[in-house]
């Protein structure tokens, strides 16, 4: 489970990096390479994750599954799934 949380954390940080770059108008492939290098993340591996994620989302959409649906009827952008998972994980009793 720790590895899963670590991957989610990397994904969150990467998305923040992308958002920052878009705001500043400076997103380039070389900036992504640099970001990966600074964090000891394999660029090709990150690109594979992005491709797999996109394919997974496309498959859900082709099955008419709303990828933005949540059972709590929370508006998109008003919650952070990673925070929910981390809180749940922190409160999960280890045996």
N, C-alpha and C positions, 0 to 999 in steps of 0.2 A: 504494500500500500504506500510506503514511503516513496518509492520510485514513481508511482503514479502521481502523487502530489507534487513531486519535483518536476515532472513533465508539465503538469498544469501550471506550475509557477513559471517555468520557462516560457510557456505559451503566453501567459499574462504579461510578462516582461517584454516579450517580443511584440505583442499587440500595442503596448504602451509606446515602444520605440517607433513602430510604424505610424501611430497616431501623431507622435511628436514630429516625425519627419514630414508628414503631410501638412501639418500646421506651419512648418518652417519652409515647406516647398523643396526639401532636399533629400527625398528618398531616391536612392540609387542602388544598383546591385553592389557597387563597391562599398556603400555605407552598410549594407546588410552583411557583407563579408567581414567588414571591420567589427561590427557589433558581435558577430559570431566568434571571431578571433579573440576579442577582449574577454569573452565569457567561456572560452574553451569549448565551444559548441561546433559540431561539424556542420558546415553550411549545407552540404549535399543531403545530410540527414534531415535537417530542418526543412529543406525544399521537398523531400519525400513526405514528411509529415503533412505539409501544406497540400500536396497533391492528393494524398490519401483522404484528408479531411474534406477537400472539395468533392472528391468522388463519392464519399459517404453521404454528404449533404445532397448531391445530385441524385443519388439512388433513393434517398428518402423523398425528395420532391417528386420523382417519377412515380412513386407509390402514393402520391397525394397526401403525404404526411407533412403537417405544418411544423417545420423545424424551429419555429419561434414560439410554439405553444408551451405553456407551463401550467400545471394543474392548480396553481395558486392564483391564477388570473392577475399576476403582477405585470405591470407595464414593462415593456422592453426597455432596458437601460436603468431600471430602478432597483435592480438587485445584482449581486455579484456571485455567480455560481461557485467560483473558487472559494470565496469567503464562507459560503454555506457549507461546502465540503470540508474546509479546514476546521470550522467550528464543530461540525458533526464528528470529524476524525479526532479532534482533541478531547471530545466528551465520550468517545467510544471506549468502553472498558476493555483493557487488554488482559487476556487470560494467560 
